[in-house]
């Protein structure tokens, strides 16, 4: 077993492609998402006609492309169009959140064909959680009349920092028991497909850029606000990971040196002060102090409060609930303004479980970013909610896996 391009190759059924040109052809056909003529490939990829013809021939033989209709003629012989058939295989996508599992199947041509999500607790540890992931995957495959042999690549997003070279989680603050757990190996016994692992927010950024509101945008920031807070950076149309893979991880930026202790051990991290648990904690304090009858009522009824309860209280005009949400928005906005100064994006997408807590969160993030950044940086900087929402993660995980498997070759 050797490691190459971030993938551990076990030598069964992959690499899928033989060389870089084959990979570029399939990636191009995926991106344009329609049938493509050989001449278009020659032009788009800047590769000679004979090389394209040779590579297309090999991909047709391997069943990764099929001929589909005829191209418009420009004099001469009409050539057939090419597309990626469903039989080329499936991509398995896994999005682990702190409190949820989402699993999906998409075609190699990037069409999402099946998706299932359920609540889960990542603290139960890798064995239990990944066991459930594999059960869900098997169910989806069976429903599609497919088997695990049809899976050509697996993409996994996890809610913690992932070391890019090894694909291992490194000291994930909210994932006890997962430190350095070999997630790739967990699939190796059953799937003859490479496994690509990345941080959940990086994966969601990929998803938004591929099929969400960020489609076609060169430079964007994706911010997830849920149990934690994180950021993913798309720079020059690709995911910017930094040296070890944790670029954009804004959750542990210090926003108050005297703030509460964070799950990472430091004090006053953005995450410890603005994410869902912090919102719930502040609300419980208000409820106990008796300043918000509504929050007190919900706490009495249920014994605990969630960020969602705070959002509902705010929506009916509860002043304290609204202030708690505004404070989160302000803190996130401050950290974001710093990122905006460094990266000068043209779009910011906000997602995660807390994103939909109510309009006041987004409004406060917007006004803080606009107030605290240079006018030139925010002159044309929309800050919007994720459109993909629940499927941003699995969409991105399938992009991660497909891009990964199409860049992994035996030689070169
Ligand atoms: Zn922290």
Boltz pocket constraint, residues with backbone or C-beta under 6 A from the ligand:
constraints:
  - pocket:
      binder: B
      contacts: [[A, 251], [A, 252], [A, 262], [A, 263], [A, 264], [A, 265], [A, 266], [A, 269], [A, 271], [A, 272]]
      max_distance: 6.0
